[in-house]
């Protein structure tokens, strides 16, 4: 690996930068040496809405004088340059740095203290605000770990959903303990992700535009005249309903939610025979303090295969509760440990978040392949934006998914 075209690298991609990463990767090893490094931009920038993504490789030796190199693959997430994204994600990018720099290390300490052998996220090798806000993560998609994503159009099967719910339960349980010991740490996460604050307008518009896209499609379905009227009303009320989901009270049962738990932010590791071995959660920009029902509803309706959610969702939530309870008991939590019924009550109370997932997230996950995927295009009301939403919502597979859910949501009063 050579250092050709280093002049074309971003200004932050210096030898000192990569040396610091290597030092963090090999703490205590004073004989290691940086041999070379490289960095390239992601070719799927339109899908990386929350960050500018770069992939890097660091060649190094662990013994002084050795010329035989080993390779460290990394992912570098840089605060986005797009003006729209910078405005929307200013606070959110800060949240992710706090998660990787402060929260996840504390979770690791808690789990180690009870010999709980599980990982939640890729290893963070650098988290900084200045001179530029960025994160450096180990690229676990490379061998020997070889984590991989799943086909987001298909969604998660039972085993995959169960594994992710175990990770969520671990994340949630540890957050309860951390909040008990370091309550000031989570203050930045008390501001709700969905709110009427003017700074949130460019974010919450995603939900209104999503309903608009579905409405345009449903108007072409025979026999859906009444549903068309209800969706037209929902376009004006979906943010209000979302705000209610994110309301929390200090004396109620709350956790630190991942708040963006869907297929693109989930990766899995397989055994040699193809069976599931492990899973990890990615992307923590949207973490928010509130009901665990936020994460559970978003996952169940946004990423889990329909037949799994319909037939085995109670079993999945039971597993989630068992993991949470086990960790809280082992960590000797001093508060009231939520019962399984408590969890079910929270899922029901925040059930409208399943509407957000099914109407606005799931169609994006299921859409047919398309080049030049940009969130700005999806949100636009020009011809290109309308065409993009038509591409998303006219998908026959999505219609099969959403038709029975429209009836379910209507019966639950979510469209009233």
N, C-alpha and C positions, 0 to 999 in steps of 0.2 A: 504494500500500500504506500503510495507516494503522497507528497504534499503539493502536487501540481495545482496550479490555479488558486493558490491560497488568497491571492489578491481579490478573487471573486467571492470569497466567503463573506458572510455577515461580519460586521465590525467586532462583534463580541466573540467570534470564533477564533481565538488566539491560542497560542501554545500554552500560555499561563492558564487560560480557561480550562483546557483539556487536562492539564497537569493537576489542577484542583479537583477535577472530577475523578481522576485516577487515584489521587490521595484519599478521597472519600471512599472509593471502592475498595481500596486495600489499606485500611487503617492499621497502623502499627508495623507495616512492612516498609522499612526504610531503604531497602535495597532495590525496590522496583524502579523501572525507568520507562519513560514515555519514548517510544520509537517513532511513531508517526500518528497522524489523525486525518480524518476526512469528514465532511458534512455535506448533505444535500437536502434540498427542499422536498417536501411531500408532493407527489403528483396529483393528489386528490384534495387540493386545498379547499374546494367548494364544500366538502363534507366536514372539514375541520372548522366549524363555525366559531368555536370558542377560543381557538388558538391558531397561531402560525406554527406549522409543524415542520420539524427538521429531523433527519435521521443521521446519526453520526457513528463512526467507528474509531476506536482507539486501539492501536497496536502497542503492546507493552511487554516488557520482560520482568519477571519477579526476582531475578538474581542479577546483581551488579556485574556488568561486563558481558552478559548474555546477549547474543544477537538473534536468538530464536524467540519469536514473538508470539504472544497470545492476543486474542481479540476480544474486546469489550464492545458490544453493540448498545447504543443508547438512543433514546427519543428526547428531543428538545422541544419543549412547548413554550413559545414566546407570546407575550401579550400581543393581540392582533393590531395591525396597522390600519385596517379599514375604519373609517371615521364612525360608521354606524355601529360596527361591532365594538369599537373602543368605548363608545358611550354606553351601550347596553351592558357590557361585561366588565366595566371598571371595578365595581365592588366584587363581582363574582370571581375575577381572576385573583384578587387579594385573598378571598376565602380559600381558594385551592392551595395557595402557598401556605396559609396557616394550617390547613389539613395535613399537608405533606411534611411541613417543618416541625409542627408542634403536636398535632393530634395523633397521627398514626404512630409516631415513636412512643407516645404514652400508651397507646393501645397495645403495642408490642411488649412493653414492660409489664402491663397488666396480665397479658396472656402468658408471658414467660413465668410470671410469679405463681401461676397455677398449673404450669406445665401443659398448657393448652396449645398444641402444635397445629396452628393454622395461620395462613397468610391471607390478608384482605386485599392488598394492593401491591403493585410492583415496587421494587426498592427505589427510593428517591436518593439521588447522588448529589443534587444541588438544588437549593431553593433560594432565590434572591429577588429583591426588589430593585436594587440599583447596581450598576448604571442602567440596567434594563430588566424589567420583570420577566423572569423565566423559571422554568423547572426542567431538571434533567432526570430522566427515569431510565432504569435499566430496561432494555428492549427484550422482554421475556418471550417474544414471538420467535426469537432465534434459538437454535440448538445450544445447550441440551434441554432447556425448559420447554421450548416449542409450544407455548400457549397459542390458541387460535380462536377466532371468532366463529360464530355459527351463521347459517343463512338467516338473515333477519326477516326475509320474506316468509319463512316457515315458522319462525318463533321457537321458543324453548320447549323441549319435551319434558316429561315429568322429572327425570333424573337431573337435568340441567337446572330446572326451576328449583328443585329441592336444594341443590348445591348452592345456588345463589341466595336462597332464603336463609341458609345456614350462615353465609357470610354476612348478610344483612343483620341477622339476629346478633351475631358477634359484634358487629360495628355498633348497633344500637345499644346493646347491653353495656359495652365498655364506655360508650358516651355517657350513660347514666352515672357510672362511677366517676368518670372524669369531671362531669358537671358538679357532682357532690364535693369533689376535692378542689377543683379549680374553676369555680363558676364564672370567673371573669373571662376565661378563655373562649367561651361560647357566646359572649355578648354580641360580637359581629354577626352572628348567625340568627339573632332574634328578629331582625328585619325580615318580614315575609317575602318570599320570592314572588308571589303574586299580590300586588297591592294597587291602590289608587294613587300612589305617589307619582308625581310627574316624571321622575327619573325612570319609572318602570314602563312608561307608555310604549316605548319601542320594543319592550319585551312582551308585554301582555297582548300586543296586537297580534301575535302569532296565533292565539286562541280564537280571536274574532275572525281572523282571515281563514283559519281552518274550518270553522263552521260555515263560512261563506262558500268555501270550495265544495263542501259536502252538500250544502243547500242547492247550489247550481246543478249538481248531479241528480239529487233526489227529485227535483222538479221534472225530470225526464222519465221518472218511474210511474207507471200506471198505478192508480189506487193509493197514492201517497200524498194526496192533496192536504189532508189534515196534518200530516207530519211535516210537510213543507211549511205550513204556517207556524208550527211549533219551533222548527229550526230557525225560521226568520226571527222569532222572538228571542231564541237562545243566543243569536249573534249579539244582541244588545245586553243580555244578562249574564253571559258566560264568565265575564271577569268578576262580576259581583259574587257569583256562586263560587268562583275560585278563591276569592278573598275569604269567604266563610270557611273554606277548607283549611286555610293557613292560619286562622285565628287560634291562639292557644292561651291557656290560663296557667299562671305560675304553679297552682296547686294541682294541676291535672297531670296525667301520665304523658311525658314527652321524652323524645330522644333526638339525637342529631340524625336527621335524614340525609341519605345520599342525594335524593331528590332528582336524580336523572337516571334511574336504574332501568335501562332498556338495552336491547340486544347489542347496539353499537358500543356500549360501555361495559360489556361483559366478555370475558375471555375464558377459555377452558383448556385444560391439559388432559391428554388421553394416555392411557396405558398402551403397551405394544399391541394388545388385542383389540384396541379401539374403544374399550370401556372408559367411562369418565373417571378421571383421577382427581382433578382439582379445578377450582375456578377463582377468578379475581375480579374485583370491581375497579373500573377506570373512571377518570374524569370527575373531580370533586368540586367543580366551580359553583354548583347550585346548592351545596349543602345548606340545610335550614333546620332550625330548632322547631319541633312541633310533633304532632301525632305520628306514631309509626304507621298509621293507616295511609299516610301520604305515599310512602315507599311501597307498601303492600298493594294498594289499588293500582298504582302506576305500573308496577311489574305485572300484576295479574291480567290487566286489561290491555297493556301496551306491548307485551312481549311473550306471554305464555300462550302456547297453542290452545285454540278454542276448546277442543275436547278435553284437554287437561284441566283447564279452568272450570269447565262445566261439571266434570265428574270427580275431580280430585282436589279441588281448591281447599276444602276443609282439612284434608290430610296435609296439604302443604303448609297451611297456617298453623296446624298443630305442631308440625316439625319446627317451624320458626319459633313458636312459643317454648318448646322443650329445650332448644339450644339457648335461648335467652335466659330461661329460668336456671338452667344448669350453670351458666357463667356467673349470673348474679349471686347464686348461692355460694359458689366457690370463691368469689371475690368478697363474700360476707357483706353484701349490700345491706345498709342499715334501714332503708325505706321499705315500703310495701312492694313486694314483687308482684307484677301484674299476673292475673290468672288468664287462662285461655279465653274465658268469657270476656275479660277486659279487652283482650286483643280483638276479638270478634266485634265488640261494641265500637271500638275505634275504627275498624274497617268499615262498619256500617255508617258511622257518623261522618266519615270523610269519603263516603262512596262516590260523591260527584267527581272526585279526581279520576275515577275510572272512566268517566265521560270524557274528560280532557285527554286521557291516554288513547281511548278508542277512536275519538273523532279527529284528533289533531296529530297524535304521534304515530299510531298504528298505520294509517294510510301512507305516511312517509316511509315507514319501514317496509311496507309491502309493495311499493310502486315498482313497475317494470324498470329495467336498467335505462339510464339516461345520462348523457354526457353533460358537462357544465352544470352541475347541481350547485346552486347557490341559494342560501336562505333569503338574500335580498330579492331574488327573482320570485320566490314563493310568496313573499309579502307584498310584492308590487301589484298595482291595479292596472298596469299597462298591458298590451296585448301579450307580451311574453309571459307576464305573471299569470294572466288568465289561462293561457295555454299550459303553463306548468301545472297549475292546480287541476286542470282538466286531466292531464296525464296522471296525476296522483289519484284523483277520486273516481275516475271512470274505470279503474282496474276491476275486472270481473271478480277476481279473487277477494278484493276488498269488499265488494258488494255482498258476497257470501258471508263474510265475516260480520259486517255491520248490520245487515238487515235484522237478524234476530236480536241483536243488542239494542237497536232502536226501540223495539217493542219492550224489551226488558227495562231500559232506562225510562221509557214513558210510563210504564206501570209503577215504577218507583217514584214518580213525580219529579224527576230531574228536569223535565222540559216545561214544567208549570211556571 
